[in-house]
């Protein structure tokens, strides 16, 4: 494993020009994937990506790197399955190693109601192209190393679904590879520039105000994580988003092999092993909307109790790091992508707890929308106006954190 | 970050005992009643800065308390 991989990435930072065809706000996975697809699939290279801090420094670098498509409704299953398939080819396409590892995801349950949910999940996943099947407790005990089948004497493992396509990848490398590909094609990616305003005339975007001067443009894509509401406010667009802190942690090196990703909805956590051997666990959403990224002891003590109940071997490990990201939560636990009431102002937000897995498909679809002017069928159900049309996609049970 | 909210009857108690309640605030510019309902049901101000909110002390005295909090730092001002 080459930990100096980043030195090999040919990052050529851009300088800000006075006008662009497309300005993308936010240099995270979704912003960079949109720029990458605009440049490589549609030949639109007069594009700027504006990043306030450093690329991948927000939620793209704070997530728990799980890629899956085991959702509970047809529209998300189709969308995330497309993303999962694009991830399989992303290393070959960008010629960068992302530690993509398809090891399968176990989504286990401790209640009879949860059993019925998982049977239904497996059926709807198969119907819309995702590889998921129901698993009985005997199989779970055989396949998941170190699992306690009756945690705390109160939460017997009653079954679960096995999602064969579940995978992990190194998030920084995904961000860097997409940035490198976009830069090579001529996209300007600029770090350390903050958007301070959006200029709207006759309900059409005409420019962006930044800390490094004004930019004239007729298309702005907000791919901001965490501060999406503040950016949309600049254009006078209201969002159905509340921003909550979400916490996760890794332990020190675990000597054994834990070759699975396991999520327990009833106990409220998921766990996997990183390429470095650390056990990665999450997650907890704080109840109050907040932009604070402070971690706390309550999270680590409560999740430690739950995780060691199901996996007693983790009681011997030590917590190495914990961190917090800002999750944009939509009311129906699905993303919000596409047009807004302001012409030329497009958004991709509401990525709450499912943003990393959606990077390739989200970028592909947003680039197609920018290039062709028509909303791709794959993301049409996730439009901002779905709430007014009574087409909300309530899918809380698939978020993995509640 | 986990908050500590001061209850008038119970004293400072950690956020795990409380239920968060948002104060909905539909902008005056929305006059159409259908649009008002959609905004009230789904949309949020989500401010970066000071916010007034209500907390219900569920595992305590079961009373509502209104506080002002800075969403950038989670500092509780009153």
Interface residues (C-beta under 8 A of the other chain):
Chain A: X227 X229 X230 X238 X239 X240 X241 X242 X243 X245 X286 X287 X288 X289 X290 X291 X292 X294 X295 X296 X297 X298 X299 X324 X331 X387 X388 X392
Chain B: X1 X2 X3 X14 X15 X16 X18 X19 X20 X22 X27 X34 X35 X38 X39 X41 X42 X43 X44 X45 X46 X47 X48 X51 X53 X69 X71 X72 X73 X74
